[in-house]
């Protein structure tokens, strides 16, 4: 396990951040636009989001680089901006953190499907290695591979990130199957955790896909598959579409009241995904109290 992760889990639970996309939408990001492009077009707005999470109590914040791999960027004619978008994304979050929080850079899925032949494993290797290298040059504290639905793609991303020498967090989405406890490809939390640990992930987790109800069970099942620390970022419930935008009904207080159950189930890192915001992070800090302070 990476020394930084060993240091952090001695302070568990560590509070991470919340959603970025909806926060950027509140600052002018249009429907269907690429959030990552705001690193170049509106860095002030991106910095506002990062600072808001630090001020709310996040001990780790992410970066606005979720979609900054060349395969996803190509859909926006930005494949030549991989290095610039990733470097700038890390710089913005580091400057906003100002030493008050760690910065873990975000890597999301390619948006292409391996099983259908839409992309090859070699294409994924190249894309994730390029993104990870660009991120590493900007000197974040770690990298989070998140929102993965295909375990094979996640394993490829872990291999690419490990080459940087930075701590690696790897998170899957479990929202499929009769009990909403499998990935889209049918992989269980136990299977995912075991495979990701074997691939070299320092931290293993789940994010997105569903609300906080049921995440304690997912946490326990991840714990059954690995001895690695667990990272959890649930959604603020399931969205309703209102005027073309997702609307989440779970309140910050409702969300935060469920967080101690996640910690009891073994989570070392807790935060929020879609629909959450700095108010959720502040509520989590209040519920966890002094035990969440670095």
C-alpha positions as CSV (number, residue, x, y, z in Angstrom):
1,X,0.0,0.0,0.0
2,X,1.2,3.5,-0.8
3,X,2.7,5.3,2.2
4,X,0.3,8.3,1.8
5,X,-2.7,5.9,2.0
6,X,-1.3,4.3,5.2
7,X,-1.0,7.8,6.7
8,X,-4.5,8.8,5.7
9,X,-6.3,5.7,7.0
10,X,-4.8,6.3,10.4
11,X,-7.1,9.3,10.5
12,X,-10.2,7.5,9.2
13,X,-12.8,8.4,8.2
14,X,-11.5,10.8,5.7
15,X,-14.0,13.2,4.1
16,X,-13.7,13.5,0.3
17,X,-15.8,15.9,-1.9
18,X,-19.1,15.8,-3.7
19,X,-20.3,16.2,-7.3
20,X,-18.6,18.4,-9.8
21,X,-20.8,18.4,-12.9
22,X,-23.9,19.8,-11.3
23,X,-21.8,22.4,-9.5
24,X,-20.3,23.5,-12.8
25,X,-23.8,23.6,-14.4
26,X,-24.7,26.1,-11.7
27,X,-21.8,28.2,-12.9
28,X,-22.7,28.2,-16.6
29,X,-21.9,24.7,-18.0
30,X,-24.5,24.0,-20.6
31,X,-26.4,20.7,-21.1
32,X,-24.3,18.4,-23.2
33,X,-21.2,20.4,-22.8
34,X,-17.9,18.9,-21.6
35,X,-17.2,19.9,-18.0
36,X,-13.5,19.4,-18.5
37,X,-13.3,22.1,-21.1
38,X,-14.0,24.7,-18.4
39,X,-10.5,24.1,-17.2
40,X,-9.4,26.3,-20.1
41,X,-12.6,28.4,-20.8
42,X,-13.7,29.1,-17.2
43,X,-10.9,28.2,-14.7
44,X,-12.4,30.7,-12.2
45,X,-15.6,28.7,-12.1
46,X,-13.7,25.4,-11.6
47,X,-11.7,26.9,-8.8
48,X,-14.9,28.1,-7.1
49,X,-16.1,24.5,-7.0
50,X,-12.8,23.2,-5.6
51,X,-12.6,26.0,-2.9
52,X,-16.2,25.4,-1.9
53,X,-15.5,21.8,-1.1
54,X,-12.3,22.7,0.9
55,X,-14.2,25.3,2.9
56,X,-17.0,22.8,3.5
57,X,-14.6,20.3,5.1
58,X,-13.3,18.0,2.4
59,X,-9.9,16.6,3.3
60,X,-9.5,15.3,-0.3
61,X,-10.8,17.1,-3.4
62,X,-10.8,15.8,-6.9
63,X,-10.1,17.5,-10.2
64,X,-12.2,18.5,-13.2
65,X,-10.5,15.8,-15.4
66,X,-13.0,13.0,-15.3
67,X,-13.4,12.9,-19.1
68,X,-10.0,14.1,-20.1
69,X,-8.9,10.9,-21.9
70,X,-8.4,11.2,-25.7
71,X,-11.2,8.7,-26.5
72,X,-13.8,10.8,-24.7
73,X,-12.3,14.1,-25.8
74,X,-12.4,13.0,-29.4
75,X,-16.2,13.3,-29.2
76,X,-15.8,17.0,-28.6
77,X,-12.9,17.5,-31.1
78,X,-10.5,18.0,-28.2
79,X,-8.3,14.9,-28.5
80,X,-5.3,17.2,-28.9
81,X,-5.9,18.9,-25.5
82,X,-5.3,15.8,-23.3
83,X,-2.1,17.2,-21.7
84,X,-3.4,20.7,-21.3
85,X,-6.7,19.8,-19.8
86,X,-5.3,17.4,-17.3
87,X,-2.4,19.6,-16.2
88,X,-4.7,22.6,-15.8
89,X,-7.3,20.6,-13.9
90,X,-4.7,19.5,-11.3
91,X,-3.3,23.0,-11.0
92,X,-6.7,24.5,-10.4
93,X,-7.5,22.1,-7.6
94,X,-4.1,22.4,-6.0
95,X,-4.2,26.2,-6.0
96,X,-7.7,26.1,-4.6
97,X,-6.8,23.6,-1.9
98,X,-3.9,25.8,-0.8
99,X,-2.4,23.1,1.4
100,X,-5.7,22.6,3.3
101,X,-6.7,19.4,1.4
102,X,-5.1,16.7,-0.6
103,X,-5.8,16.6,-4.4
104,X,-6.6,13.3,-6.1
105,X,-7.0,13.6,-9.8
106,X,-10.1,12.1,-11.4
107,X,-10.0,9.6,-14.3
108,X,-13.3,8.4,-15.6
109,X,-14.2,5.7,-18.2
110,X,-13.4,6.1,-21.9
111,X,-17.1,6.1,-22.9
112,X,-16.4,3.3,-25.3
113,X,-17.3,-0.4,-24.9
114,X,-14.8,-3.2,-25.0
115,X,-17.3,-6.0,-25.2
116,X,-18.8,-4.6,-28.4
117,X,-15.5,-4.0,-30.1
118,X,-16.0,-0.2,-30.0
119,X,-12.5,0.1,-28.5
120,X,-9.6,-2.3,-28.1
121,X,-7.6,-3.0,-25.0
122,X,-4.5,-1.4,-26.6
123,X,-6.5,1.7,-27.3
124,X,-7.5,1.9,-23.6
125,X,-4.0,1.3,-22.4
126,X,-2.7,4.2,-24.6
127,X,-5.5,6.5,-23.6
128,X,-5.2,6.0,-19.8
129,X,-1.4,6.0,-19.9
130,X,-1.4,9.3,-21.7
131,X,-3.9,10.8,-19.3
132,X,-2.1,9.4,-16.2
133,X,1.2,10.8,-17.4
134,X,-0.2,14.2,-18.0
135,X,-1.8,14.2,-14.5
136,X,1.4,13.1,-12.8
137,X,3.4,15.9,-14.4
138,X,1.1,18.4,-12.5
139,X,2.0,16.7,-9.2
140,X,-1.3,15.7,-7.5
141,X,-1.3,13.6,-4.3
142,X,-3.1,10.6,-5.9
143,X,-5.4,9.5,-8.7
144,X,-9.0,8.2,-8.5
145,X,-10.3,5.9,-11.2
146,X,-14.0,6.3,-10.8
147,X,-17.5,5.4,-12.2
148,X,-16.2,2.3,-13.9
149,X,-18.8,-0.2,-15.1
150,X,-16.5,-2.6,-16.9
151,X,-14.0,-4.3,-14.6
152,X,-11.6,-5.0,-17.5
153,X,-11.4,-1.3,-18.4
154,X,-10.9,-0.5,-14.7
155,X,-8.0,-3.0,-14.5
156,X,-6.4,-1.4,-17.6
157,X,-6.7,2.0,-16.0
158,X,-5.1,0.8,-12.7
159,X,-2.2,-0.6,-14.6
160,X,-1.7,2.7,-16.4
161,X,-1.9,4.8,-13.2
162,X,0.4,2.5,-11.3
163,X,3.2,3.5,-13.7
164,X,3.1,7.1,-12.2
165,X,4.0,5.9,-8.7
166,X,1.0,7.8,-7.3
167,X,-1.6,6.3,-4.9
168,X,-4.3,4.5,-6.9
169,X,-8.0,4.5,-5.9
170,X,-10.2,2.3,-8.1
171,X,-14.0,2.6,-7.9
172,X,-16.8,0.7,-9.7
173,X,-20.5,1.4,-10.1
174,X,-22.8,-1.2,-8.6
175,X,-26.3,-0.6,-9.8
176,X,-27.4,-3.6,-11.9
177,X,-29.0,-6.9,-11.3
178,X,-32.1,-7.9,-9.3
179,X,-30.6,-6.4,-6.1
180,X,-28.7,-3.6,-7.7
181,X,-25.5,-5.1,-6.4
182,X,-23.5,-5.8,-9.5
183,X,-21.8,-3.8,-12.2
184,X,-23.4,-3.5,-15.6
185,X,-21.3,-6.5,-16.7
186,X,-22.6,-8.6,-13.8
187,X,-19.5,-8.4,-11.6
188,X,-20.1,-8.6,-7.8
189,X,-18.4,-6.3,-5.2
190,X,-16.4,-9.3,-4.0
191,X,-15.1,-10.1,-7.4
192,X,-14.3,-6.5,-8.3
193,X,-12.5,-5.9,-5.0
194,X,-10.3,-9.0,-5.4
195,X,-9.4,-8.3,-9.0
196,X,-8.6,-4.6,-8.3
197,X,-6.4,-5.5,-5.3
198,X,-4.5,-8.0,-7.4
199,X,-4.0,-5.3,-10.1
200,X,-2.4,-3.1,-7.5
201,X,-5.0,-0.6,-6.4
202,X,-4.2,1.0,-3.1
203,X,-7.8,1.8,-2.3
204,X,-11.0,0.2,-3.6
205,X,-14.5,1.5,-3.7
206,X,-17.8,2.3,-5.2
207,X,-19.4,5.5,-6.4
208,X,-22.4,6.7,-8.3
209,X,-25.2,4.4,-9.5
210,X,-27.5,4.6,-6.6
211,X,-28.3,6.6,-3.5
212,X,-26.7,6.1,-0.1
213,X,-29.3,3.4,1.0
214,X,-27.7,0.1,0.3
215,X,-24.1,1.4,0.2
216,X,-23.3,0.0,3.6
217,X,-24.0,-3.5,2.2
218,X,-21.8,-2.8,-0.8
219,X,-19.1,-1.6,1.5
220,X,-19.3,-4.8,3.6
221,X,-19.1,-6.9,0.4
222,X,-16.1,-5.0,-0.9
223,X,-14.5,-5.5,2.5
224,X,-15.1,-9.3,2.1
225,X,-13.1,-9.2,-1.1
226,X,-10.1,-7.2,0.0
227,X,-8.1,-5.9,2.9
228,X,-7.5,-2.6,1.1
229,X,-9.1,0.6,2.4
230,X,-12.6,1.3,1.1
231,X,-13.7,4.6,-0.7
232,X,-17.4,5.3,-1.0
233,X,-19.2,8.2,-2.8
234,X,-23.0,7.5,-3.2
235,X,-25.4,9.7,-5.1
236,X,-28.0,11.9,-3.5
237,X,-30.7,9.3,-4.4
238,X,-31.9,8.5,-7.9
239,X,-32.5,11.5,-10.2
240,X,-35.7,12.9,-11.6
241,X,-35.5,14.9,-14.8
242,X,-36.9,18.4,-14.4
243,X,-36.6,20.9,-17.3
244,X,-34.0,18.7,-18.9
245,X,-31.7,18.5,-15.9
246,X,-31.4,15.8,-13.2
247,X,-33.0,16.6,-9.8
248,X,-32.0,14.8,-6.7
249,X,-34.3,14.7,-3.7
250,X,-32.1,13.5,-0.9
251,X,-31.2,16.4,1.5
252,X,-27.8,16.9,3.0
253,X,-29.0,16.0,6.5
254,X,-30.7,12.8,5.3
255,X,-27.5,11.8,3.4
256,X,-25.2,12.6,6.3
257,X,-27.2,10.7,8.8
258,X,-26.5,7.5,6.8
259,X,-22.7,8.1,6.7
260,X,-21.9,6.6,10.1
261,X,-23.3,3.3,8.9
262,X,-20.8,3.4,6.0
263,X,-18.0,4.0,8.4
264,X,-19.2,1.2,10.7
265,X,-19.2,-1.1,7.6
266,X,-15.6,-0.4,7.0
267,X,-15.4,2.8,4.8
268,X,-12.2,4.8,5.3
269,X,-13.0,7.5,2.7
270,X,-16.6,9.0,2.4
271,X,-18.1,11.7,0.2
272,X,-20.8,12.1,-2.4
273,X,-21.3,11.7,-6.1
274,X,-24.1,13.0,-8.3
275,X,-26.5,15.4,-6.7
276,X,-24.3,16.2,-3.7
277,X,-22.7,19.6,-3.1
278,X,-20.7,21.4,-0.4
279,X,-23.7,21.4,1.9
280,X,-23.6,17.6,1.9
281,X,-19.9,17.7,2.8
282,X,-20.5,20.2,5.6
283,X,-23.3,18.0,7.0
284,X,-21.1,14.9,6.8
285,X,-18.4,16.7,8.8
286,X,-20.9,17.7,11.4
287,X,-22.3,14.2,11.8
288,X,-18.9,12.6,12.0
289,X,-17.5,15.2,14.3
290,X,-14.0,15.4,15.5
291,X,-13.2,11.9,14.3
292,X,-13.2,13.2,10.8
293,X,-10.7,16.0,11.3
294,X,-7.2,15.6,9.9
